[in-house]
Amino acid sequence: MSTAIFYHAGCPVCLGAEQMVAEAIDRSKYQVDIVHLGEQADRIEEAEAAGVKSVPALVLDGQAFHINFGASIEALKH
């Protein structure tokens, strides 16, 4: 089974995307991992390595998809 990782920072844009995108993923095909980078800052490097430049973002099969602009990944490091 493939993994879909949804990275967000808890902002309204991110939470709306989580409801619309992450919940729409076919869970019979993907294991869904939702990562709140504001609470799991130890995973910021992982998100960057996957190509995430801003959140909310969805990584499917190793490819990052930026859904809307909520916050830059750089802003989450501070």
matplotlib code that plots the C-alpha trace (Angstrom):
import matplotlib.pyplot as plt

x = [0.0, 1.3, 1.5, -0.1, 1.3, -0.6, 1.5, -0.1, 0.4, -3.0, -4.1, -7.6, -6.4, -4.6, -7.6, -9.9, -7.6, -7.3, -11.1, -11.4, -8.3, -6.9, -10.3, -11.1, -8.1, -9.1, -7.9, -8.0, -5.1, -3.2, -2.3, -2.9, -0.5, -1.6, 1.3, 0.7, 4.1, 3.3, 3.1, 5.5, 8.4, 10.8, 9.2, 10.0, 13.2, 11.3, 8.8, 11.5, 13.3, 9.9, 9.8, 7.4, 7.9, 4.7, 1.7, -0.8, 0.9, 0.1, 2.9, 1.8, 4.2, 7.1, 5.8, 4.8, 1.6, 1.1, -2.6, -2.9, -0.6, -1.0, 2.5, 6.0, 8.1, 10.7, 8.1, 7.6, 11.2, 11.0]
y = [0.0, 3.5, 6.3, 9.7, 12.3, 15.5, 18.2, 21.3, 23.9, 24.1, 27.4, 27.8, 27.2, 24.0, 22.7, 23.3, 21.4, 18.6, 18.2, 18.4, 16.6, 14.3, 12.9, 12.3, 10.0, 6.3, 4.6, 1.2, 2.4, 4.8, 4.8, 8.4, 10.2, 13.7, 15.7, 19.0, 20.6, 23.2, 20.3, 17.9, 20.3, 17.3, 16.3, 19.6, 18.2, 15.1, 17.4, 19.5, 16.3, 15.3, 18.6, 20.5, 24.3, 25.5, 24.0, 22.6, 20.0, 16.5, 14.0, 11.1, 8.4, 10.7, 13.7, 16.9, 18.7, 22.2, 22.7, 26.4, 28.8, 28.8, 29.1, 28.7, 25.8, 28.4, 30.2, 27.0, 26.7, 29.8]
z = [0.0, -0.9, 1.6, 1.3, 3.7, 4.3, 5.9, 7.4, 10.1, 11.6, 9.9, 8.5, 5.0, 6.1, 8.0, 5.1, 2.8, 5.3, 5.3, 1.5, 0.3, 2.9, 3.7, 0.0, -0.5, -1.2, 2.0, 0.3, -1.9, 0.4, 4.0, 5.1, 7.4, 8.6, 10.0, 11.8, 11.5, 14.2, 16.7, 15.0, 14.1, 14.2, 10.8, 9.0, 7.5, 6.3, 4.6, 3.0, 1.7, 0.1, -1.8, 0.4, 0.1, 1.8, 3.6, 3.1, 0.9, 0.0, -0.9, -3.0, -4.1, -3.4, -5.3, -3.5, -4.4, -3.0, -2.5, -1.4, 0.4, 4.1, 5.3, 3.9, 5.3, 6.3, 8.6, 10.4, 11.4, 13.7]

ax = plt.figure().add_subplot(projection="3d")
ax.plot(x, y, z, "-o")
ax.set_aspect("equal")
plt.show()
